[in-house]
């Protein structure tokens, strides 16, 4: 029973990081640097209060480096913003490598689903297909037909999917 409580405590900080980011991203369509700094401080506190200090921090930094490597190509191709990049790096400080990889893969899936839903709801299928063709033929996509989603939502859903598939429950 005590081990279950520790396991639940470990995932509180990363879950709160994503949940707060979702709210601000949906409200303002931005992940603020001030929040990233607060999340960074909370991440270090998480390592030294709930986890094993420097030992766990080493693995957290490795996860953060891998998250950076995952996100840079998406950032450079303008598929994601800088706030999403910084958020995933800070989030990764608090989780294991397998959890990061799972969350990243599931967030790509959720990003696709959310993007398609937005295209259908906004009836922008023709613009989407035209831009897809432009991208595949190495032409520049038309700015008025670009589709964006708040990626923090996809990231949060990816995290929840990963946790549920691990058999984790907050309740």
N, CA, C and O of each residue as an XYZ file, in Angstrom:
684
protein
N       0.825     -1.199      0.000
C       0.000      0.000      0.000
C       0.866      1.258      0.000
O       0.558      2.223     -0.700
N       1.947      1.253      0.781
C       2.829      2.429      0.823
C       3.500      2.642     -0.525
O       3.700      3.782     -0.943
N       3.850      1.557     -1.211
C       4.474      1.663     -2.522
C       3.510      2.294     -3.533
O       3.929      3.077     -4.386
N       2.237      1.960     -3.440
C       1.232      2.548     -4.340
C       1.134      4.052     -4.119
O       0.984      4.812     -5.076
N       1.217      4.488     -2.853
C       1.163      5.927     -2.545
C       2.375      6.655     -3.119
O       2.232      7.752     -3.661
N       3.564      6.064     -3.010
C       4.768      6.674     -3.572
C       4.641      6.765     -5.080
O       4.997      7.781     -5.677
N       4.132      5.699     -5.702
C       3.952      5.683     -7.151
C       3.003      6.800     -7.585
O       3.247      7.474     -8.585
N       1.925      6.990     -6.830
C       0.980      8.057     -7.155
C       1.623      9.424     -6.985
O       1.396     10.314     -7.804
N       2.418      9.609     -5.942
C       3.073     10.893     -5.693
C       4.052     11.232     -6.813
O       4.173     12.396     -7.196
N       4.744     10.238     -7.337
C       5.729     10.460     -8.382
C       5.091     11.113     -9.602
O       5.718     11.951    -10.250
N       3.862     10.742     -9.922
C       3.218     11.242    -11.133
C       2.368     12.481    -10.917
O       1.748     12.962    -11.865
N       2.315     13.010     -9.716
C       1.534     14.224     -9.474
C       2.163     15.424    -10.170
O       1.460     16.158    -10.864
N       3.453     15.646    -10.007
C       4.117     16.818    -10.595
C       4.019     16.814    -12.123
O       3.592     17.819    -12.692
N       4.396     15.727    -12.817
C       4.275     15.774    -14.280
C       2.831     15.942    -14.752
O       2.581     16.595    -15.765
N       1.892     15.360    -14.027
C       0.479     15.510    -14.401
C       0.013     16.940    -14.220
O      -0.699     17.477    -15.069
N       0.410     17.558    -13.120
C       0.042     18.961    -12.894
C       0.688     19.883    -13.925
O       0.063     20.841    -14.381
N       1.929     19.600    -14.291
C       2.614     20.398    -15.309
C       1.789     20.404    -16.600
O       1.557     21.458    -17.193
N       1.357     19.232    -17.021
C       0.590     19.159    -18.263
C      -0.803     19.755    -18.120
O      -1.276     20.454    -19.016
N      -1.456     19.484    -17.002
C      -2.817     20.000    -16.805
C      -2.845     21.529    -16.793
O      -3.702     22.135    -17.437
N      -1.932     22.147    -16.079
C      -1.862     23.612    -16.038
C      -1.530     24.161    -17.422
O      -2.070     25.189    -17.829
N      -0.660     23.492    -18.131
C      -0.291     23.929    -19.481
C      -1.466     23.826    -20.450
O      -1.635     24.683    -21.317
N      -2.265     22.790    -20.305
C      -3.454     22.648    -21.153
C      -4.397     23.820    -20.932
O      -4.898     24.413    -21.888
N      -4.634     24.149    -19.675
C      -5.557     25.245    -19.367
C      -5.048     26.557    -19.959
O      -5.811     27.280    -20.599
N      -3.772     26.873    -19.754
C      -3.254     28.144    -20.285
C      -3.196     28.131    -21.808
O      -3.443     29.153    -22.447
N      -2.871     26.982    -22.392
C      -2.805     26.899    -23.853
C      -4.196     27.048    -24.474
O      -4.351     27.713    -25.498
N      -5.189     26.441    -23.867
C      -6.548     26.582    -24.390
C      -7.069     28.008    -24.204
O      -7.785     28.532    -25.057
N      -6.707     28.620    -23.097
C      -7.199     29.966    -22.795
C      -6.476     31.037    -23.600
O      -7.115     31.943    -24.133
N      -5.155     30.945    -23.694
C      -4.341     31.988    -24.337
C      -3.615     31.537    -25.599
O      -3.004     32.353    -26.289
N      -3.679     30.240    -25.905
C      -2.966     29.663    -27.059
C      -1.456     29.901    -26.958
O      -0.785     30.182    -27.950
N      -0.944     29.779    -25.729
C       0.475     30.024    -25.491
C       0.897     29.292    -24.222
O       0.124     29.163    -23.272
N       2.148     28.813    -24.227
C       2.759     28.253    -23.022
C       3.775     29.294    -22.562
O       4.780     29.528    -23.233
N       3.512     29.907    -21.435
C       4.329     31.034    -20.969
C       5.663     30.581    -20.376
O       5.745     29.548    -19.711
N       6.705     31.377    -20.631
C       8.027     31.086    -20.079
C       8.013     31.127    -18.553
O       8.739     30.369    -17.909
N       7.198     32.001    -17.967
C       7.098     32.064    -16.499
C       6.635     30.722    -15.950
O       7.137     30.255    -14.927
N       5.676     30.105    -16.633
C       5.213     28.786    -16.196
C       6.315     27.740    -16.339
O       6.470     26.876    -15.476
N       7.069     27.817    -17.410
C       8.159     26.864    -17.621
C       9.175     26.957    -16.484
O       9.676     25.936    -16.013
N       9.480     28.175    -16.042
C      10.433     28.372    -14.940
C       9.864     27.784    -13.646
O      10.584     27.135    -12.888
N       8.581     28.011    -13.398
C       7.936     27.435    -12.201
C       7.947     25.912    -12.291
O       8.238     25.230    -11.308
N       7.631     25.382    -13.469
C       7.647     23.929    -13.660
C       9.050     23.349    -13.475
O       9.208     22.249    -12.946
N      10.051     24.085    -13.907
C      11.436     23.641    -13.741
C      11.784     23.557    -12.253
O      12.388     22.581    -11.809
N      11.406     24.572    -11.493
C      11.646     24.567    -10.044
C      10.897     23.416     -9.382
O      11.442     22.737     -8.511
N       9.647     23.195     -9.793
C       8.854     22.090     -9.234
C       9.490     20.744     -9.590
O       9.440     19.799     -8.802
N      10.080     20.665    -10.768
C      10.729     19.418    -11.194
C      11.935     19.098    -10.314
O      12.122     17.955     -9.896
N      12.751     20.115    -10.037
C      13.905     19.882     -9.161
C      13.449     19.544     -7.744
O      14.035     18.682     -7.089
N      12.408     20.222     -7.275
C      11.859     19.892     -5.952
C      11.341     18.461     -5.939
O      11.529     17.740     -4.960
N      10.700     18.053     -7.006
C      10.188     16.683     -7.105
C      11.318     15.672     -6.946
O      11.160     14.663     -6.259
N      12.449     15.939     -7.578
C      13.576     15.010     -7.489
C      14.158     14.948     -6.085
O      14.531     13.873     -5.615
N      14.239     16.073     -5.421
C      14.905     16.089     -4.124
C      13.965     15.824     -2.954
O      14.428     15.502     -1.860
N      12.658     15.949     -3.157
C      11.703     15.678     -2.074
C      11.109     14.279     -2.194
O      11.115     13.516     -1.229
N      10.590     13.936     -3.392
C       9.866     12.679     -3.560
C      10.717     11.559     -4.161
O      10.459     10.381     -3.912
N      11.710     11.917     -4.935
C      12.503     10.900     -5.610
C      13.854     10.747     -4.922
O      13.965     11.015     -3.726
N      14.874     10.326     -5.647
C      16.149      9.986     -5.025
C      17.235     11.030     -5.255
O      18.411     10.678     -5.349
N      16.872     12.289     -5.346
C      17.860     13.355     -5.456
C      18.658     13.314     -6.742
O      18.097     13.202     -7.832
N      19.980     13.404     -6.605
C      20.851     13.457     -7.778
C      20.761     12.197     -8.630
O      20.896     12.252     -9.853
N      20.533     11.071     -7.979
C      20.439      9.809     -8.727
C      19.258      9.843     -9.701
O      19.416      9.490    -10.870
N      18.100     10.256     -9.245
C      16.939     10.334    -10.134
C      17.057     11.503    -11.106
O      16.537     11.443    -12.220
N      17.735     12.562    -10.686
C      17.914     13.723    -11.557
C      18.727     13.358    -12.801
O      18.467     13.877    -13.886
N      19.713     12.464    -12.645
C      20.497     12.019    -13.801
C      19.590     11.401    -14.867
O      19.720     11.696    -16.055
N      18.671     10.540    -14.422
C      17.759      9.901    -15.363
C      16.751     10.914    -15.924
O      16.349     10.817    -17.083
N      16.354     11.873    -15.107
C      15.466     12.927    -15.573
C      16.114     13.783    -16.643
O      15.472     14.155    -17.626
N      17.397     14.098    -16.451
C      18.120     14.889    -17.455
C      18.285     14.110    -18.759
O      18.235     14.694    -19.841
N      18.479     12.806    -18.660
C      18.554     11.973    -19.854
C      17.215     11.981    -20.598
O      17.184     12.086    -21.825
N      16.120     11.872    -19.861
C      14.789     11.948    -20.469
C      14.577     13.310    -21.118
O      14.023     13.394    -22.214
N      15.014     14.379    -20.449
C      14.848     15.730    -20.991
C      15.647     15.898    -22.284
O      15.172     16.520    -23.234
N      16.858     15.344    -22.318
C      17.675     15.420    -23.526
C      17.013     14.667    -24.682
O      17.004     15.148    -25.815
N      16.473     13.512    -24.399
C      15.778     12.739    -25.421
C      14.528     13.476    -25.899
O      14.228     13.483    -27.093
N      13.802     14.095    -24.971
C      12.623     14.883    -25.357
C      13.018     16.024    -26.279
O      12.328     16.305    -27.259
N      14.117     16.674    -25.968
C      14.615     17.757    -26.812
C      14.911     17.230    -28.218
O      14.553     17.858    -29.214
N      15.564     16.079    -28.284
C      15.891     15.481    -29.590
C      14.630     15.101    -30.364
O      14.594     15.241    -31.586
N      13.598     14.624    -29.671
C      12.326     14.296    -30.325
C      11.669     15.538    -30.913
O      11.141     15.512    -32.025
N      11.711     16.628    -30.148
C      10.909     17.803    -30.488
C      11.587     18.774    -31.446
O      10.897     19.496    -32.166
N      12.909     18.816    -31.476
C      13.599     19.799    -32.330
C      13.190     19.675    -33.804
O      12.923     20.697    -34.437
N      13.132     18.463    -34.375
C      12.699     18.397    -35.776
C      11.275     18.934    -35.982
O      10.995     19.588    -36.987
N      10.391     18.658    -35.036
C       9.019     19.171    -35.140
C       8.984     20.689    -34.985
O       8.190     21.370    -35.635
N       9.843     21.206    -34.128
C       9.932     22.661    -33.946
C      10.532     23.320    -35.183
O      10.026     24.338    -35.657
N      11.596     22.746    -35.699
C      12.267     23.324    -36.869
C      11.361     23.319    -38.108
O      11.460     24.203    -38.959
N      10.487     22.327    -38.200
C       9.560     22.275    -39.325
C       8.293     23.087    -39.056
O       7.354     23.069    -39.851
N       8.279     23.796    -37.932
C       7.171     24.664    -37.521
C       5.870     23.903    -37.275
O       4.778     24.463    -37.366
N       6.008     22.623    -36.964
C       4.833     21.841    -36.625
C       4.427     22.098    -35.177
O       3.259     21.953    -34.819
N       5.402     22.482    -34.344
C       5.159     22.787    -32.934
C       5.848     24.096    -32.590
O       6.817     24.498    -33.234
N       5.331     24.747    -31.567
C       5.932     25.999    -31.123
C       7.026     25.769    -30.090
O       7.205     24.659    -29.588
N       7.750     26.835    -29.785
C       8.827     26.774    -28.803
C       8.325     26.448    -27.404
O       9.014     25.778    -26.636
N       7.135     26.917    -27.071
C       6.564     26.610    -25.761
C       6.314     25.123    -25.593
O       6.549     24.569    -24.519
N       5.837     24.472    -26.652
C       5.609     23.028    -26.597
C       6.926     22.277    -26.416
O       6.996     21.299    -25.673
N       7.953     22.739    -27.094
C       9.285     22.139    -26.959
C       9.779     22.251    -25.518
O      10.187     21.257    -24.917
N       9.740     23.464    -24.968
C      10.211     23.678    -23.586
C       9.366     22.890    -22.598
O       9.891     22.336    -21.631
N       8.064     22.837    -22.835
C       7.172     22.113    -21.932
C       7.516     20.627    -21.892
O       7.608     20.039    -20.814
N       7.705     20.022    -23.058
C       8.013     18.595    -23.062
C       9.353     18.309    -22.396
O       9.507     17.283    -21.732
N      10.323     19.202    -22.564
C      11.626     19.002    -21.931
C      11.491     19.053    -20.403
O      12.041     18.203    -19.703
N      10.767     20.040    -19.894
C      10.585     20.145    -18.435
C       9.741     18.981    -17.919
O      10.031     18.424    -16.860
N       8.715     18.619    -18.653
C       7.879     17.476    -18.288
C       8.729     16.203    -18.215
O       8.580     15.399    -17.295
N       9.623     16.032    -19.196
C      10.447     14.827    -19.274
C      11.408     14.698    -18.093
O      11.833     13.592    -17.757
N      11.748     15.815    -17.467
C      12.608     15.752    -16.282
C      12.011     14.878    -15.186
O      12.738     14.348    -14.345
N      10.697     14.727    -15.193
C       9.988     14.057    -14.110
C       9.568     12.631    -14.407
O       8.978     11.975    -13.549
N       9.858     12.137    -15.600
C       9.383     10.803    -15.958
C      10.533      9.943    -16.474
O      11.631     10.431    -16.741
N      10.250      8.668    -16.602
C      11.256      7.722    -17.082
C      11.328      7.741    -18.611
O      10.433      8.263    -19.275
N      12.386      7.175    -19.153
C      12.526      7.091    -20.608
C      11.378      6.318    -21.267
O      10.833      6.787    -22.266
N      10.995      5.147    -20.740
C       9.868      4.447    -21.368
C       8.572      5.267    -21.316
O       7.794      5.261    -22.270
N       8.344      5.960    -20.218
C       7.142      6.793    -20.112
C       7.197      7.951    -21.105
O       6.177      8.328    -21.682
N       8.388      8.513    -21.301
C       8.549      9.595    -22.269
C       8.266      9.104    -23.684
O       7.524      9.742    -24.430
N       8.847      7.988    -24.045
C       8.659      7.462    -25.400
C       7.187      7.141    -25.645
O       6.636      7.489    -26.689
N       6.556      6.477    -24.681
C       5.131      6.169    -24.814
C       4.291      7.423    -24.922
O       3.423      7.517    -25.791
N       4.536      8.384    -24.055
C       3.782      9.635    -24.071
C       3.965     10.360    -25.393
O       3.001     10.883    -25.952
N       5.187     10.398    -25.898
C       5.457     11.077    -27.162
C       4.717     10.409    -28.313
O       4.089     11.091    -29.123
N       4.783      9.096    -28.393
C       4.111      8.377    -29.490
C       2.599      8.565    -29.398
O       1.945      8.844    -30.403
N       2.045      8.412    -28.195
C       0.598      8.577    -28.043
C       0.174     10.019    -28.295
O      -0.929     10.257    -28.786
N       1.030     10.983    -27.967
C       0.670     12.386    -28.215
C       0.649     12.680    -29.712
O      -0.147     13.501    -30.167
N       1.509     12.023    -30.479
C       1.450     12.177    -31.937
C       0.121     11.646    -32.472
O      -0.502     12.259    -33.339
N      -0.299     10.502    -31.944
C      -1.593      9.935    -32.342
C      -2.722     10.901    -31.990
O      -3.572     11.202    -32.828
N      -2.729     11.391    -30.736
C      -3.797     12.304    -30.307
C      -3.748     13.618    -31.081
O      -4.792     14.203    -31.370
N      -2.557     14.081    -31.415
C      -2.437     15.288    -32.227
C      -3.082     15.094    -33.592
O      -3.761     15.989    -34.097
N      -2.871     13.927    -34.186
C      -3.485     13.606    -35.472
C      -5.007     13.583    -35.348
O      -5.714     14.169    -36.168
N      -5.502     12.902    -34.320
C      -6.951     12.811    -34.117
C      -7.553     14.202    -33.898
O      -8.556     14.549    -34.522
N      -6.947     14.992    -33.018
C      -7.469     16.337    -32.748
C      -7.407     17.224    -33.990
O      -8.328     17.997    -34.255
N      -6.325     17.108    -34.742
C      -6.197     17.890    -35.974
C      -7.276     17.532    -36.978
O      -7.882     18.415    -37.586
N      -7.519     16.236    -37.154
C      -8.562     15.809    -38.093
C      -9.945     16.250    -37.634
O     -10.771     16.659    -38.450
N     -10.200     16.169    -36.334
C     -11.490     16.635    -35.806
C     -11.667     18.131    -36.079
O     -12.743     18.566    -36.492
N     -10.605     18.920    -35.847
C     -10.704     20.365    -36.104
C     -10.938     20.646    -37.588
O     -11.706     21.545    -37.931
N     -10.294     19.899    -38.460
C     -10.478     20.088    -39.903
C     -11.925     19.786    -40.286
O     -12.527     20.509    -41.079
N     -12.473     18.720    -39.722
C     -13.863     18.347    -40.025
C     -14.831     19.387    -39.470
O     -15.743     19.824    -40.171
N     -14.635     19.782    -38.220
C     -15.530     20.751    -37.588
C     -15.499     22.100    -38.308
O     -16.538     22.732    -38.499
N     -14.310     22.532    -38.702
C     -14.166     23.831    -39.382
C     -14.380     23.736    -40.892
O     -14.286     24.738    -41.600
N     -14.671     22.520    -41.387
C     -14.909     22.287    -42.817
C     -13.768     22.830    -43.683
O     -13.989     23.582    -44.632
N     -12.543     22.428    -43.329
C     -11.358     22.895    -44.031
C     -10.627     21.756    -44.744
O      -9.405     21.782    -44.890
N     -11.386     20.769    -45.180
C     -10.796     19.600    -45.821
C     -10.041     19.920    -47.097
O      -8.960     19.378    -47.329
N     -10.601     20.803    -47.938
C      -9.941     21.136    -49.203
C      -8.588     21.813    -48.962
O      -7.597     21.470    -49.607
N      -8.548     22.765    -48.043
C      -7.291     23.444    -47.723
C      -6.260     22.490    -47.155
O      -5.070     22.592    -47.453
N      -6.726     21.559    -46.332
C      -5.828     20.559    -45.753
C      -5.228     19.678    -46.846
O      -4.021     19.433    -46.860
N      -6.073     19.202    -47.760
C      -5.580     18.348    -48.846
C      -4.622     19.108    -49.759
O      -3.622     18.555    -50.216
N      -4.931     20.371    -50.020
C      -4.053     21.185    -50.875
C      -2.685     21.369    -50.208
O      -1.651     21.222    -50.859
N      -2.682     21.686    -48.925
C      -1.407     21.844    -48.215
C      -0.652     20.520    -48.115
O       0.572     20.496    -48.240
N      -1.358     19.443    -47.896
C      -0.706     18.134    -47.843
C      -0.013     17.841    -49.172
O       1.127     17.377    -49.194
N      -0.704     18.113    -50.280
C      -0.103     17.915    -51.604
C       1.113     18.823    -51.780
O       2.140     18.388    -52.299
N       1.003     20.084    -51.352
C       2.131     21.014    -51.462
C       3.339     20.517    -50.680
O       4.467     20.575    -51.170
N       3.108     20.035    -49.482
C       4.202     19.547    -48.645
C       4.847     18.311    -49.279
O       6.071     18.190    -49.318
N       4.006     17.396    -49.774
C       4.533     16.174    -50.391
C       5.292     16.460    -51.681
O       6.184     15.698    -52.056
N       4.948     17.547    -52.361
C       5.658     17.904    -53.595
C       6.731     18.967    -53.335
O       7.197     19.631    -54.261
N       7.116     19.119    -52.061
C       8.195     20.011    -51.622
C       7.938     21.482    -51.956
O       8.869     22.247    -52.204
N       6.667     21.860    -51.958
C       6.295     23.259    -52.128
C       5.945     23.818    -50.755
O       5.651     23.075    -49.818
N       5.984     25.127    -50.660
C       5.645     25.779    -49.399
C       4.125     25.725    -49.177
O       3.356     26.060    -50.078
N       3.691     25.301    -47.973
C       2.254     25.275    -47.710
C       1.680     26.694    -47.637
O       2.378     27.645    -47.284
N       0.409     26.810    -47.974
C      -0.255     28.100    -47.917
C      -0.587     28.432    -46.470
O      -1.195     27.628    -45.764
N      -0.186     29.614    -46.034
C      -0.352     30.003    -44.631
C      -1.812     30.027    -44.206
O      -2.131     29.660    -43.075
N      -2.700     30.455    -45.094
C      -4.115     30.547    -44.709
C      -4.760     29.177    -44.557
O      -5.848     29.067    -43.992
N      -4.106     28.135    -45.054
C      -4.651     26.788    -44.936
C      -3.928     25.937    -43.888
O      -4.187     24.739    -43.779
N      -3.031     26.542    -43.126
C      -2.353     25.784    -42.079
C      -3.320     25.532    -40.926
O      -4.129     26.391    -40.577
N      -3.223     24.356    -40.351
C      -4.110     23.968    -39.263
C      -3.284     23.779    -38.001
O      -2.305     23.033    -37.993
N      -3.681     24.449    -36.953
C      -2.944     24.316    -35.701
C      -3.881     23.812    -34.609
O      -5.081     24.083    -34.605
N      -3.291     23.081    -33.703
C      -4.023     22.615    -32.526
C      -3.188     22.971    -31.305
O      -1.970     23.117    -31.405
N      -3.835     23.112    -30.155
C      -3.044     23.288    -28.928
C      -2.407     21.937    -28.568
O      -3.071     21.056    -28.022
N      -1.122     21.787    -28.878
C      -0.467     20.493    -28.733
C      -0.399     20.029    -27.273
O      -0.216     18.840    -27.010
N      -0.545     20.948    -26.338
C      -0.532     20.534    -24.936
C      -1.669     19.553    -24.647
O      -1.531     18.666    -23.804
N      -2.792     19.718    -25.350
C      -3.922     18.797    -25.165
C      -3.523     17.406    -25.644
O      -3.776     16.415    -24.960
N      -2.907     17.332    -26.808
C      -2.451     16.038    -27.331
C      -1.407     15.414    -26.403
O      -1.408     14.204    -26.179
N      -0.527     16.244    -25.873
C       0.502     15.747    -24.957
C      -0.128     15.207    -23.671
O       0.266     14.149    -23.182
N      -1.094     15.924    -23.130
C      -1.776     15.485    -21.918
C      -2.535     14.178    -22.171
O      -2.493     13.263    -21.349
N      -3.227     14.094    -23.312
C      -3.938     12.859    -23.642
C      -2.959     11.710    -23.870
O      -3.254     10.569    -23.513
N      -1.805     11.996    -24.455
C      -0.769     10.976    -24.620
C      -0.261     10.478    -23.276
O      -0.038      9.281    -23.092
N      -0.078     11.407    -22.333
C       0.363     11.050    -20.987
C      -0.680     10.174    -20.299
O      -0.336      9.155    -19.699
N      -1.955     10.566    -20.382
C      -3.021      9.776    -19.758
C      -3.135      8.394    -20.400
O      -3.371      7.401    -19.712
N      -2.966      8.338    -21.716
C      -2.998      7.044    -22.412
C      -1.855      6.160    -21.925
O      -2.051      4.978    -21.643
N      -0.668      6.735    -21.830
C       0.488      5.972    -21.355
C       0.263      5.470    -19.929
O       0.541      4.310    -19.623
N      -0.237      6.338    -19.067
C      -0.490      5.918    -17.680
C      -1.537      4.816    -17.614
O      -1.375      3.850    -16.868
N      -2.605      4.951    -18.384
C      -3.657      3.940    -18.328
C      -3.174      2.597    -18.869
O      -3.567      1.546    -18.363
N      -2.327      2.627    -19.891
C      -1.806      1.373    -20.424
C      -0.781      0.733    -19.491
O      -0.543     -0.473    -19.556
N      -0.176      1.545    -18.622
C       0.714      1.009    -17.585
C      -0.082      0.426    -16.420
O       0.483     -0.214    -15.533
N      -1.396      0.649    -16.427
C      -2.241      0.149    -15.343
C      -2.340      1.107    -14.183
O      -2.762      0.715    -13.094
N      -1.963      2.350    -14.387
C      -1.966      3.347    -13.318
C      -3.337      3.994    -13.202
O      -4.035      4.195    -14.196
N      -3.704      4.312    -11.981
C      -4.957      5.020    -11.730
C      -4.727      6.039    -10.630
O      -4.050      5.753     -9.642
N      -5.291      7.233    -10.802
C      -5.181      8.265     -9.771
C      -6.157      8.018     -8.628
O      -6.098      8.691     -7.599
N      -7.033      7.076     -8.807
C      -8.079      6.855     -7.797
C      -7.904      5.526     -7.109
O      -8.694      5.176     -6.232
